[in-house]
Amino acid sequence: MSWSLTLLVGAAFLQPHVAEAAARKPVRKVAPRVEAKVEKTKVRAVLARRSVVADEPAPARASFGQIYGLHSTSDPLDLKSSVALVMDQDTNEILFSKNPQAVLPIASITKLMTAVVVTEAKLPMDEVLTVTQEDVDTEKNSSSRLAVGTRLTREEMLHLALMASENRAASALGRHYPGGEEAFVAAMNHKARELGMNDTHYAEPTGLSSRNQSSARDLAALVKYAHGSNPVVREFSTSTEHQVMVGSRQVTFHNTNGLVRGGTWDIGLQKTGYITEAGRCLVMQADLAGRKLIMVLLDSAGKYSRIGDAERLRKWLLQGAESGVKAMAKHGD
């Protein structure tokens, strides 16, 4: 916006008596009024500029995948995820891959390993755990419907962590592990090494930290293991909704994966994730085109893009099955 202040002084055209009156007026009385008007105009201009700046959206922060240039890798399906992998669960045959070796933040996909460690520790699932101030997210300042003081059983906390990606529930599960969160994270990393997940590192149980990182290949191995050995993880991750008592209120939580809620997929296990550094993430086990498949999508750009990518992959796989041609695409290996 252009701001201007125009002062028209017509002294040369004043009548003599008017000119004399103007000459007799002390200039010091006129000057402050003009200066004040100029100053007020300047203030308005500054405030207007500030208002324009405040209304402009802050530049979006880039994900690690964007920073690394992974989105420049093209693929025939034009996926919005910079990392993708589809693997046959029974044979380990790779049907589709895009940057499968990239190691990126995995956000709440972390909670899948959190659940594996909790269930394999054989801790009492009916033990009541309490959400405390220690479980409040001070890194991303994310919200939660589990207020400090909420008391739920370990089973309920696990259900909400897997299905609704509840960060305070996942944090409470880690804190109530023998030895506390430090021992819990050590157990997560030990399990990763045991499964051959050599690209993987966990720093905490929720996924809020960008230091929780893995690759598509490692996550496919984790999904295969969890689906084959852990019925609790299968059940809790694929339930559409669950009600718990938060204080005196019954609160309903829903699955974060729209494909589970939609009911058109045969999903045996799943987990979603999102933080800025990771982009939108999704891992799934699903029966598709007559095969048991594992699908990994990382660093997807756009709120619904991971769902769109999953649908594109499903369509591509189904078309391949109908035509009798083996679907195979590799990019960025």
N, C-alpha and C positions, 0 to 999 in steps of 0.2 A: 504494500500500500504506500502511495506517495503522499507525504505530508508537506504542506507549505503554509507559510504565513505571509500574507501580503499586506504591507502597510502603505496606504495611500496618503501622501502628505501634499496638500494643495496650497502650500504657503505662497507660491508664485501667483496664485489666482485669487487670493483673499482680498476683500474690500479693505481700504485703508484703515477704517476704524476697527475692523476685525483683526487686521494684521497687528495694529498697535496693541489690542487687547491680548492677542496671543503673545506679543513680545513682552508685555508686562507680566504675564504668568510665569512663575518660577519654573524653569525647565525641570528642576529636581522633582516637581510633583507629577509631571507627565512621564518622565523616564521610568520611575518605578512601576507605573501601571503597564507600560509597554513591556518592560522586562518580565513582569509577572505573567503577562499574557503569553510572551514567548516561552517562558519557563513551563507554564501549564501545558502549552502545545507540545513541548519536548517530552514532558512526562507522559502525555497521552500517547505520543508516538512510541515511546519505549514500552509502555504497557501493552499497546496493540501488538508490537513485535513479539513481546513475551507471550501474549495470548496465542498468536499464530504458532509459535514454537511449541507451546504446551499442547496444542491441538494435534500436532503432527505425531504419528505413532513412532515409538522408539524403534530404531532398526532392529530387526530380528537377529537373535544370536544364532550363530551357525552350529550345527552338530559336528561331532568329530569327523563323521563321514564326509560332510561338506568341506570341512577344512582339509581333509586328506585328498580331496578331489575324486572320491569314489563315485559320485553321481555322474561323472563324465563317462563311466562305463555303460555302453549301450547294450541292449538285449532285444530280442525279437518281439517281446511282449510289452515293451516300453513300461516296465515296472517303475514305480516311484520309490521303491526300496533300493538302497545302494548295495545291499547284501541280500542274497536269496539262495535257498537250498531246498531241493526236494529229493528225498531219499526213500527207497523201498525199505520198509522196516524189516522184512524177512531176509533180504539178500544183501542189504547195504549198497545196492546199486544207486548211483547218483543219476537222477533223471533230469535235473535242472540245477545249475549252479551259477552264481554271479558273485564274484569277490568272496568266495567262501573262506579264504585264508585271512581276511581282514579281522583284526582284533579291535573291538569297539565297546563302548559302554553299553550295558544291556538293561539298564533300568530295572523295572519290577520283574523281569524274567528271572532275576535273582531269587525271587520268592519260591521258585520251583526247587532250587537246591535247599532253601530254608526248610521247606516242607519235607524233603527227603531226609535231612538230618534229624528233624524233630521226630518223625515217625520211626526212624530206625534206632533212635535212642531208647525206644520203649518206655518213655516217660508216661505217667498216668494221664490219660486224656481227660479224666473228669476232675483233675486238679484245677482249682480256681486261681486264675492269674489276674493281677490288677494293673491297669494302665496308670502309669505315673508320669510325672513331668519329664523323666528321662526318655520317654517314648515320643515326646512332642518333637516334630521336625523343625530344627533350627537351621538346617542347611538350605532347604528349598521353601520353607514356610508353607508347606502344603496343608490343606485342611483335613479334618477328620471328624466323623460323627461319633467316634469313641472318645468321650470326654475323659479328662483325667479323673481317676477314681472309679472308672467303669470296671466291673468285675465279671469276667467270663471264663468258662472252662478252657483248657488248652485246646480241646476239640473245636470249640466255637471260634477261638482265635485263629486256628489253622484254617478253618473253613472260610472265614472272612479274608484272610491273607491271600488265599489261592483264588477264590471266586471274585471278590470285590477289590482285591489288591489293597487291602487296608494296611497302611504303613505302621500305624501304632500297634496293630495286632502282631505284625511281623517282628517289630522291635521288642514287644513284650515276650514273644516266644524265644527270642535270642537271649534276653536278660534272664529268663527263668531256666535256662539251660545250666546244668551243673558246671560251676566255674564261671558263670556269667557270659556276657557277650564275647569277650575275648576268646574264651574257650570254644564258644559256638562258631565263631568265624574260622578258628583253626580247624574245627571239624568239617566245615564247609570246604575249605581248601584241601584238606586231607582226602575227602571224598572225591573231589575233582581229580586229584592225582591218581586215585584208585581207579577211576573210570577212564584214565588216559586223556583227560581234558587239559592238555599241556599249555593251551593258549589262555587258560582261564585263571582269573584271580578275583577273590571276594574280599571286600573290606568291611562290609556290614550286612545285616540280614534283610534290609528293605529294598535296596536298589536305588535309593535316593542319591547315593554317591556315584559320581562318574568313574571312580576307581574300581567299581565292579565291572569287569570287562571279560569278554569271551569272543569266540569266533562261531560262525554258523556250524562248522563241523563239530566243534565241542558241544554246542547246544543240541545238535541232532543226537549225539551220543547220550546226553542227559535225558532227553525226551524218551528215547528208546528204552533206557534203563528204567526210568520212573514208570512208564506205561506198562512195562513187562513185569515189574516187581512190586508195585505199590497201589493197591486198590483204593486206598484212602485218597491218594493224590488224584487218581482218575475220577473218583466220585465228586470230591469237593471242587475240583477245577472246572467241572462241566455242569454243575448244578446252576439253574437259571436264577434262583433267588433264595434267600435265607433270612429268617427273622430271629432277632435276639433281643433280650431285654437290656436296654441301656438306662440304668437307673430305674425309674418307674414307667418308662415308655417302651413299647415294643417298636423296634425299628426294623424296616425291611431293607436289605441290601441286595443288589442285583449284580449279575455277571458283567464284567467289563468288556467281554467279547461279544459283539453284535452277531457273530455267526452262530454262537451257542444259543442266543436268545431267538434268533430267526428260525431255527429248527429245520433248515434245509440241508444241513451238513450232518454227517455221521462222525462226530468228534469224540475221540476217546480220552483225550487229555489236551489241555491248552493253558497258555498263560500270555497275558499282554503286558506291555510295559511302555512307559514314556517318561523321559526327562529331556530337556532341551539338548543336552549333549549326546543323547542316544537316538533322538528321533522316535518315531512310532515303531514299536517292535511287537512281534507275534511269533509264538512257537505253537505247533499243534501236531497231534497224531490224529489221523482221520482215515476212514475207509473210503476209497475213491477209485473208481474205474476198475473195480474188482481186485484192488491191491490195498494193503495196509501201508500208508505213506506217512512220512514225517516231513513237516514243512517248517522252515525257518525264514522269517522276514525281519531284517534289521534296518534301522535308520531310514524309515519311510517318511517322506516329506508330505505333510498334509494330514488333517485330523482323521479322515476316513480312508486314507490311501492304502494302509495295510490291508484293510478289508477288500478294497478294490483289487489289490495285487493278488490276494488269495483267490478271489473269484476269477481273475484272469488265468491264473495257474490251473485252477480246476477246469475251466473251459478248455484250455489247451490240452490238458491231460485226457479229458473225455473225448476230445476230437481225435487225439492220437490213438486211443483205445478203439474207437469206432472204425477208424481207417485201417487198423491192424498194423500201424507203423509205430515202432517204439519211439516214444518221446524222449528226446535227448538234446539238451542245450547247455553249453558251458561258456561262460564269459568271465574274463578277468581272473582266471586261475593262475 
